Amino acid sequence: MTKKVGLVILSLMLMFALAACGGNSTNSAQQSEAPDSSSAPAGAASDELTPEPGAKLIFWHPKTPFSEYAVQEFEKKYNIPVTLQDVGYDAILNKYKADGPAGKGADVFVLGSLDLGDAVKSGSVLPNDYFEEDTKNMMLEEAIQSFTWDGILYGYPSYAYLPAIFINKDLVKDAKFETWDDIKAFAKQFNDVKNNKFGFFFEANSKDSAYPFMAAEGGYYFGKDGTDANDIGINNEGAVKGLEYFQSLKEILPLKAADASGDVKTSLWEQGKIAMIMDGTWNSGRFKQLPFKVESMPLPNLPDGKMAPVMTGVGGFFVGSYTQYPNAAKLFANFLMSEEMQMKINEVTGFLPLAKNLQNEELYKDDPVTLGFIRQLKQSHFYPIIPEMKVLAYNDTIFTPAIEQIWDGADVKTSLDKAAQSLKDSIAGSQ
């Protein structure tokens, strides 16, 4: 018996065991019975995994042109019905933890890398076993690591979400921006603050905005490899130096942090009053529709020549641990990860494909927005996947107040020390 056939038989056995238990099996039991992901066969092909007779799937994902298209194409290719249920990104994991054990959860759902630790520890997701080797061959190593927990690949990574700089090419012709001082110089010439015209605009109290400056000079989240929850680097010497420069940008964006909000930024940008903004891939599809020419570019270096990396998250698809149709669900998750679907996500939303074959800049020669983000991806750090990162990322009372106070003129070191202590207290309170 080959390992591949063994995996199929084992999956069927799991399905029948779940059915016999009324779908109330615990995930820990499932994980203990799950096949060794490291034994997945080389060159596994989606048409070799046999879906369960009568399989029908539920898919949790926001209802978008992408999710509707993907469901339609999968049904045509595999003749397996899929019901798309419109569930918001932020609600999916908690909803699954509540509904999954009762047999009311989705078979396949979308999650980001920040949720991986919680999803695994709560027993909500099955390993990516059958397609493991294919996935590793297909995707960037950073994408694989973002969906790997304790050496086991759990998901089907698909896309990256990250910020970069959008440019209104009607307002910015051929100016060069090699360092942030170049952006300062441009903005000083362009600004007409009384009439709400700005050369550059970002959210002045956002972690996304502050991180590149902090990280450029040596600040970090949770150890330099993102795995040590006891090593909080948001108030070290490098972080202080970087955020002192961040603070200096107020001379070109002379607003209080509370007034430099995302809503104000987007409104003025779409009115054509801002030459450059810092924003994310999640708005690329929308910005491409604006009545002026839009391009994107990576953040320039700091004046001392150090690269200003952005923080990048990975999104993708997971098979729920309580599914009655694990084979069909794995086929669907693998289909959602395909290069064809990654290109479709990019077309619809702007999220960046993470397949190695889709990292070729030549593919985007006629799409200067995606091209800029592909270049930015090479200058980025991927989110740590330890659960403590989720505490920091999802709690705006920890780091955000410090960034806001720094922007409004507070002492950088004092503000960061308070934020670091707040983070330690929040982590302790979450355990």
N, C-alpha and C positions, 0 to 999 in steps of 0.2 A: 504493500500500500504506500503510495506516495504521500509526502507531507501535505500536498495541496488537497488530495482527496480526504485525508484525515481531518483537515481543517473544516472542510465542508460538512463531513459527518458530525464532527464535534459541534458545529454551529447548529445543525438540525437537532442534535440531542439537547442542546441548551434551549432551543425553541420549545420542544415538547415538554421539557422540565418546567419551563415558565408557564406553559399552558396548563399543566397539571396543577400548578400552584396558584392558578387564578391570577397570574401576573404579579404576585406579591413577593417574589423572591428578592432577597437582598442583593445589592450589588457586590458586597464583599464576597458573597458566595459565588456570584458570576465571575468576579475577577479571579477567584482562586481556581475556577474551572476553565478560564479563558486560555486558549492556546498560547504557547510561548511566542511572543511577537518576533523574537529574533530568529524563529525558524520559518518565517514566511518564505515562500518559494521565489526564486528569481524569475523576473519576467512575467509575473502573474498578470493575466489579461482579464478585463472585466467580464467578457463573455464566457469565462470558464467558471465563474462562481454562479451556482444555480440558485435562483430566487425560490423561496418557499411557494408551493402551490397556493393560489388564492391570496398572495401577498397584496396588501394595500398599505400605503404609507401616509403618515401625517408629518408635515414639514412646518416647523416654526421659524418664521423669518418675517421681517416687515414686508408688507405687500408692495412690491416695487416692480417696475418693468423687467428687472433682472430676474427676480424670483418667479414671476409669472412665466417668463420665457423659459427658464430652466425647467420648471415643472412640465411645461408643454413639450419641450424637446425630449425630456427623459421618458415621458409616457409614450411618445411616438417610437422611441428607440427600443424600449424594453417592454412595452405593453403592461406596465405596472401602474395602477392608478395612484396618484399622489394628491392629497388634499393640503393646499396651502392655507395655513392659519396665520393671520396677521398679528404677530406678537412683536413688541418692541425689543430692540437689542438689550436694553438694560433689565428687562423683566424676565427674560427667558430662563436663566438658570434658577432663580428662586421659584418660578412657576413650575419648572420641571421637578425641583426637589419636593414640591408640595403635591404635584399631580402624578409624577412618574410611578411611585410605589402603588398608587391606586389603579394603575393601568390606564390613566387618562393623559399620559404625556405624549410628546411627539416621538417619532422614530428617528428623525434627523432634525438637528437645529443648528443655528449659527451661534458662535461665541467668539469672543476675542481672547487673546493670550493672557490677559489679566485675570480671566476667570478660570484658567486651567487648574490651578492648585485647588481651588474650591470645588470645581467639578469632579476632580479625581477623588479628593478626600471625602466628598459626600456620596461617592459611588454612583455618580450620575452618567458616566460615559464609559463606553467600551473601548478597549485598545484598537488602534488601527493595525490589525494583525495581518490580514490577508494581503492588503496592498502596501504593506510597510516598505518593502524593498523598492517597489515602483515609486512610491512617494519620495523616498530618500534620493533616488536617482533623478527625479524630476525637479525637485524644489531646491531653492537656496538653503545652505546649511543653517542660516539664521532662522529661517522659517521652521525647519525641523526642530531646532532647539527650543523654539518658542512654543511648540506643541508637545514637548517631551517632558515626562515627569518620572523621576527615579529610573531613568534609562528606558522607559517605555513610551513609544509614540502613541498618543491617544487620538489625535484628530487628523483632519485632512486640510492642511493649511492652504489658503488660496490667495489672499491679498494683503497688502500693507496699507496702513493709514498713518500719515505723517504730515507735518506742516512744511511749507517752503514759502517762497516769496512770489506772489502774483504781481504781474506788471501790466499796467494799462499802456499799451504800446502807442496809443494816440498821444499820450502825455510824455512818455519816456522814449526817446528815439534811440540813439546809439550810445548812450552814456555807459561807462564802464563802472562796475561796482566790485572792486577787488577786496575792499575792506569796509567795515562799518563806518569808518570815517568818510568814505566816498558817499555813502548814503546820507550821512549827516550833511555833507557839503551840498549835495543835490537838494535835499529838503529845505535847507536854509534859503536857497534861491527860489524854490517853488512855493513855499508856504504862503498862504493868505488866510491866517487863522480867523480873522474877523468874518470871513466869508466861508468858513469851514472847508478850506482847501488845504490839503496836507500832502507833502511829498512822500511820507511814510506813516503807516498807522498799524499798530498791533494792540492786542488786549493787554493793558499795562499791569494787570494783576493775575495773569495766567501763567501756570506752570510751563505750558508750551512756549510762552514767550521768554521766560526767564532761564529755562534749562540750557539753551545753547551757550549762553554767556557763562553760566555757572560751570558747565562741563568743559568748556574750552580751556579754562584755567586750572582744572583739576578737581572740581566738585563732582559728586556722583550720588546715585541712590544705592544704598545697601552694598557696600564693597565695590571694588573696581571691576568685578565681574558680575555684579548684581545678585550675588547669592548669599551674602552675609548680612542678616537682619540686624546684627549688633554693630555693624560698621556704617553709621549714618554720615554721609559725606556732604550734607547740604549746608554745613556751617564751617567747613574747613577753610584753610587759608586761600585755596584756589577759588572756592565758591564765593568768598568775600570779595576777592579781587575781580572776579567776573561780574558779580552783581553791582559792584561800584561802577563798572563801565556801563552796564545795563541802565543804571540810575542816570548816567550822563545823557542818555538818549532823550531825556525829557526836554532838552533844549530844542529838539525838533518836533516834539509832540507835547506842547505845553498845556496839558490837561491833567486834572487830577485822575488818579487811577479809576475811580468810580465812573468818571465821564468817558474814559477811553474803553468803552465796553464793546462787546461783540456786536450788539445791535447797532450802535452808532457807526462802528467800522463798516459793517455790511451795507447799511443804508447809504452812507456817503460814497463808498466804493461803487455801488451800483448806479449812483447818480453821476459817476464819472468825475468826482471831486478829489479823489485820492490817486496818486500816481503808482504807489506800491503798497501792498498789504502783506502781512504774514497770516496765512490761513492754511487749511488742510485739504488733502485729497478729497475729503468728503464733500467739498463744495466745487470741485473741478467741473463736474458735469453741468452744474448750474451756471458757473461763471463763463463757460464756453459759449453760452447762449446770449451773453450781454452784447449790446449794440456797439461795442468797441473791441478792438483787437486785444486779446489777452494772451500773455505768455507766462511762464514761470521760470524761476531760477533758484539754485541752491543759495542758502544764506552765505554771505561773504565771510571771510576770516575776520578775526579781531585785528585791531591795528598792529598788534605785536606778531601777527602772522599765524596765530593759532586758529585751527579750524573750529568753527562753532557748530557742533553736531546737534541735530534735532532728535527727539525721542520718537521711536517708531513702534507701532503696535501691529500685531498680526491677527487677521481675522480668518475664519474658516469654518469647517463643518464637523459635527460630531454625531456619532451614533449613540442614541440614548440607551442606557443599560437595561431598561425595562421593555425594550422593543420585542414584539412577538415575531418579527421578521428580520432577524439580524443580517441574513444574506442580502435580502432586497435592500435593506437600509445601507449596508456597506456599498452596494452597487451605486446607490443614489449619491451617497456622500463622495464616492470616488468620481462620479460623473460631475458633480458640482465643482470638484477640484481640477477638472480637465483644463487644458490650455484654452480650448474653445470657450469654456465658461469664464475663465479668468479674463479673456479678452472682452467678453460681454459685460462683465462687472466694470471693467475699466471704461468701456464705452458709455455705460449708463450712469455710473456714479463718479468715476475718476479714481477709485481705489486702484492701487498698483498691482499688476500681476507679479507673482513671486516665483514662477517657473523659470528655470535657468534659460530656457530657450527664448523667453519673453523679456529678457533683460538687455537685448541687443538694441542699442540706441537707434540703429538704422530703421528699426520698425516704426519709430515715432518721428521720422523726419518731417512729416506733414502734421504733426500734433505737438506744437511747442509747449503746450501745458504739461502733457504727460512726460515729454522729454526732460523738462526741468525737474520733475519729481523723480524720474529715474536717476538723474544725476544726484539729487538730494539724498536718495536712499543710500548712495555710496558714502555719504557723509552723515551717518546717523548711528545712534545706539538703539538697540532693541530693548523694550521694556523687560525688566526682571520679571520672572514668573513666580517668585516666591509670594506667598499670600500677603506678606507685609506690604508689598507694592500696591496691592489693591486697597489697603487701608489708606495709604498716601494718595493714591490716584482718585479715589471716590469720596474723599472727605475734604471739602473746601474750607474747613475751619482750621486746618493744620498749617499748610504752606502758603495758601493764598493770602491770608492777612499779612504775613511777613512781606510778601512780594509787593502787596499794595502799599504797605507802610514805607518800604524802601523807595518805591517810585515817588511817593509823596514827600520824601526827604529825610526819613528816619535813618539812624545809624545802621549801617548794613550788618555789622557783626552782631550787635545786640539783637536785631530783629531775627537774624538767622539762628542765633542760640535759642531764642524762645521757640522758634519753629521746630528745631531739633528736639527740644524737650517735649513739646506738644506731640511730636511724632512718636517718641518713646512711650509717653503716657498712653497714647491711643492704641499702640501695638499691645502694650501690657493689658489694657482694658478689653482688647478683642480676644484674648486667649482664655 
